[in-house]
C-alpha cells in the first residue's frame, strides 16, 4: 500500500472513499498544500485519506487531523503513521484529532499508533440556519 500527498487532480479518487460526505475542490486544494494530508492507494484503487494541517496555538504547533477515512483498520493505521511522520519531519511534536466514539476502527488504529484517547470531549455550537436545523456533523471532522 502506498501513502502519498494528493493534489486537486485526485478529487475523484478521494471522493470514492469519502462516503456520504464528499470533499469539495476547495477543501482538496487547501489540504493538498498543508504537507500533512495523504491519500492511501492499493495499486490504482483509493483506500483512504487523511486531511490534516498544522495549527499554531500561541506557544506550540499541533498537527490537527480534521478527517481520516479508510476502508479498514490497516489503512487507517498507515494514514496515521504518515501524518505522524510528516509532523515529526516538520519539527511538530503534537498530533491530535477529535474521535467519534462510534468509530471503533479508528479508535483501535489510534491506539495501535500510540495515540492517547481522551479525556477531552469536543463541544460544538453551530450558528445560523444550520444551527437552527440542529446540524452538528462536520465540525473538525
C-alpha positions as CSV (number, residue, x, y, z in Angstrom):
1,X,0.0,0.0,0.0
2,X,1.2,3.5,-0.8
3,X,0.6,6.7,1.1
4,X,1.2,9.9,-0.8
5,X,0.4,13.5,-0.8
6,X,-2.5,14.3,-3.1
7,X,-3.4,17.1,-5.5
8,X,-6.6,18.6,-6.7
9,X,-6.4,16.2,-9.6
10,X,-7.1,13.4,-7.1
11,X,-10.6,14.8,-6.2
12,X,-12.4,11.9,-7.8
13,X,-10.2,9.3,-6.1
14,X,-10.7,10.9,-2.7
15,X,-14.4,11.1,-3.1
16,X,-14.6,7.4,-3.9
17,X,-13.8,6.8,-0.2
18,X,-15.4,9.9,1.2
19,X,-18.8,8.2,1.6
20,X,-21.8,10.4,2.3
21,X,-19.6,13.5,2.9
22,X,-17.8,14.2,-0.4
23,X,-14.9,16.7,-0.4
24,X,-15.1,19.9,-2.3
25,X,-12.4,21.0,-4.8
26,X,-11.6,24.0,-2.4
27,X,-11.1,21.6,0.5
28,X,-8.8,19.4,-1.5
29,X,-6.8,22.4,-2.8
30,X,-6.4,23.6,0.8
31,X,-5.3,20.3,2.3
32,X,-3.1,19.5,-0.6
33,X,-0.9,22.4,0.4
34,X,-0.5,21.6,4.1
35,X,2.2,18.9,3.8
36,X,0.3,16.7,6.3
37,X,-2.5,15.2,4.2
38,X,-2.4,11.9,2.4
39,X,-4.1,9.5,0.0
40,X,-3.8,5.8,0.6
41,X,-3.8,3.6,-2.6
42,X,-3.5,-0.1,-3.3
43,X,-2.4,-0.2,-6.9
44,X,-4.7,2.3,-8.6
45,X,-7.5,1.8,-6.1
46,X,-8.0,4.6,-3.4
47,X,-8.2,3.1,0.1
48,X,-8.5,6.1,2.3
49,X,-7.3,9.6,3.1
50,X,-6.2,11.9,5.9
51,X,-6.8,15.6,6.0
52,X,-4.5,17.4,8.4
53,X,-3.0,20.8,8.9
54,X,-0.5,22.5,11.3
55,X,-2.2,24.8,13.8
56,X,-0.3,27.4,15.8
57,X,-1.6,27.6,19.3
58,X,0.4,30.6,20.6
59,X,3.2,28.6,22.2
60,X,3.3,25.4,20.2
61,X,2.2,23.9,16.9
62,X,0.0,20.9,16.6
63,X,-0.9,18.9,13.5
64,X,-4.7,18.7,13.7
65,X,-6.2,15.8,11.7
66,X,-9.6,17.1,10.7
67,X,-10.8,14.0,8.9
68,X,-9.5,10.5,8.3
69,X,-11.3,7.8,6.2
70,X,-10.1,4.3,5.4
71,X,-11.5,1.1,4.1
72,X,-10.1,-0.9,7.1
73,X,-8.0,-0.5,10.2
74,X,-4.8,-1.2,8.4
75,X,-5.4,1.7,6.0
76,X,-6.3,4.0,9.0
77,X,-3.1,3.0,10.8
78,X,-1.0,3.7,7.7
79,X,-2.6,7.1,7.2
80,X,-2.0,8.0,10.9
81,X,1.6,6.9,10.6
82,X,2.1,9.1,7.5
83,X,0.7,12.1,9.3
84,X,2.9,11.5,12.4
85,X,6.0,11.2,10.2
86,X,5.1,14.4,8.3
87,X,4.6,16.2,11.7
88,X,7.9,14.9,13.0
89,X,9.8,15.8,9.8
90,X,8.4,19.3,10.1
91,X,9.5,19.7,13.7
92,X,6.0,19.5,15.1
93,X,5.7,17.1,18.1
94,X,2.0,17.0,18.7
95,X,-0.7,15.4,16.6
96,X,-4.3,15.4,17.5
97,X,-7.8,14.7,16.2
98,X,-11.3,14.5,17.5
99,X,-12.6,10.9,17.7
100,X,-16.2,10.0,17.2
101,X,-16.7,7.2,19.8
102,X,-18.8,5.3,17.3
103,X,-15.7,4.8,15.1
104,X,-14.2,1.8,16.8
105,X,-11.9,1.0,13.9
106,X,-10.4,4.5,14.1
107,X,-10.0,4.2,17.9
108,X,-8.2,0.9,17.5
109,X,-5.9,2.4,14.8
110,X,-5.2,5.4,17.0
111,X,-4.2,3.2,19.9
112,X,-2.1,1.0,17.7
113,X,-0.2,4.1,16.6
114,X,0.5,5.3,20.1
115,X,-2.3,7.9,20.5
116,X,-3.8,8.5,23.9
117,X,-7.6,8.6,23.8
118,X,-9.4,11.2,25.9
119,X,-10.2,12.7,28.3
120,X,-11.4,15.7,26.4
121,X,-14.7,15.9,24.6
122,X,-15.5,18.3,21.7
123,X,-18.3,20.7,22.4
124,X,-19.9,22.2,19.2
125,X,-22.3,25.0,18.6
126,X,-23.3,25.7,15.0
127,X,-24.7,29.2,14.3
128,X,-27.2,30.5,11.7
129,X,-29.6,28.4,9.8
130,X,-27.5,25.2,10.1
131,X,-27.7,25.6,13.9
132,X,-31.4,26.2,13.8
133,X,-31.7,22.9,11.9
134,X,-29.7,21.1,14.6
135,X,-26.7,20.3,12.4
136,X,-23.6,19.4,14.3
137,X,-21.7,17.0,11.9
138,X,-18.6,18.0,10.0
139,X,-17.1,20.3,12.7
140,X,-13.4,19.4,12.9
141,X,-14.2,16.1,11.4
